[in-house]
Amino acid sequence: MEMRRMGLRLGFLLSLFVVREGRNFEEEKGSVREEEMRGIL
């Protein structure tokens, strides 16, 4: 029972980490795209 609780907690933390990293990645891509547009203009 205790092992299962640990697994759930680890899964929860991992999913939070993945979501946060995914958002950071999207923001970085967006800023790069903005810089490219400025370069064209």
Buried (B, 14 or more C-beta within 10 A) or exposed (E): EEEEEEEEEEEEEEEEEEEEEEEEEEEEEEEEEEEEEEEEE
